[in-house]
Amino acid sequence: MIDKVNKAILILYNVCGVSLVVLAAAGMTPPVGWLPRPLIILGIIPFILLLIAHLTRYMMKRNSKTAK
């Protein structure tokens, strides 16, 4: 199960990178620095999922050490 979480973390790192590129490109269009709220929310979702995946992996590793 930890392998699946590691694979999800790897995919989420790539999605976060793409999200940052899209948000940066959208932020350069006129008016500069302004992003619509739905775009900001869509950009935040991968980062929240990445945090959840890291916490899940941490909890799984901690529980596997205490089970031994």
Summary of the structure (lengths in Angstrom):
residues: 68
radius of gyration: 16.3
end to end distance: 16.7
largest distance: 57.8
contacts: 154
relative contact order: 0.17
helix: 84%
strand: 0%
